[in-house]
Amino acid sequence: MKKSDPLEGAAPAAASPAPISAEAEIRRRQRSRSLVMALALGAFVVLLYAITIVRVGGQ
């Protein structure tokens, strides 16, 4: 019994490297994700700071 190849019938991979515009698009997306993560981390730090101030100030 022969196993079927999951890539059977798939288009062959491109032999040439990705065009520069595609690389620029990848970098732009990475920068965008990095900015979102930095903002989320900053918001989390501010939230923890505010919670700490409220808890310590109440005692």
N, C-alpha and C positions, 0 to 999 in steps of 0.2 A: 504494500500500500504506500503510495507516494504522497508525501505531505505537500500541500499547496503553498506556494510562495506568496506571502502577503503583499509583496511588491510586484507581483506578476501583472503585466499590463500597464504598469505605471510609466510615466514619461521618464526618460533618462535625465540624470542630473546634468546641469549646465557645466560645461568644461571650463568656461571662462569665469574669472572672479566677478563678484557683484559689482555693478557699476557704482561710481562714486556717489551718484545721487541716492542710491539705495543705502549706502553706508552713512551718508549724511542724515537720512531719514531715521536710521537706527540710532544714531547718536542723539538726534533731537528727541526721540522717544525716551531714551535713557535719561537725558537731562530732565525731561518732564516728570518722569517717575521719581527721580532723585529729589526734585523740588517738592513734589507732593509728600514724599516720605519725610523730608526735613521739616515741612510745615506741620505735619501730623505729630512728629516727635516734639517739636517746639510747643505745640498746643498741649500735649500730654505733660510736659515739664511744667508749664504754667499752671495747669490744673492741679498737679500734685503740690506745687508751691502754695497755691491758694487754699487748698484743703489743709495743708500744714499750718498756715497762718491762722486760719479759722479755728482749728483744734487747739493750738497752743494759746491763742488769744482768749479763748473761752475759759481757761483755767485760772 
